[in-house]
């Protein structure tokens, strides 16, 4: 097993892992943003039509 992978697994098994993780990636970010209705409508339209521009 890769040395860094082994260290990561060992760290993830520690009791403090989730606390440390939430300090870096909080579950409730400051300033929760609203979704732009115009952009969301475009997303729904693309999904409905199976529009996959990333494949073009």
N, C-alpha and C positions, 0 to 999 in steps of 0.2 A: 504494500500500500504506500502511496505517496506520503512523504513526511508531513507535508502541510495539510493533507486531507486527514491524516491521523490526528494532528494537533487540533484541527477544527472539530472533529468528532469528540475528542476528549473535552474540549471547551464547551461544546453544546450539551454535554452530559452533566455539567456543573449546575448547582442549584441557582447560582446568580445569573445564569445565561439569559433568561427572559428579561430580568430586570435590566441587565446591561443592554440588551437589544432594544428595549423600549426607550432607553435614554437616547439612543441613536435614531430610532424610527418610532416616534410617538404615535400612539393609536389615534389620537385626536389632535391633528395638526392645528397650529394657531391660524386663525383667520380662514375658517372653512369657506370655500368659494362656491358660489352658485353657478350652475351650468348655464351657459349662454343658450337661450332658447333657439336662436337661429342656427347655431352650430349643431345642437341636438337634433333639430328637424332634418338637417342634412345627413346626419348619421343614420337616423331612422329610415330616411329615403334610400340611402345607399344599401342598408341592410335589407330592406324590403325588395329591392331590385337585384340583390346579390352582386352589387357593383364592387369589383375588386380592383381598384386602380393600381394597387401595389404589384399586380401581376402584369400590367401593361408594359 
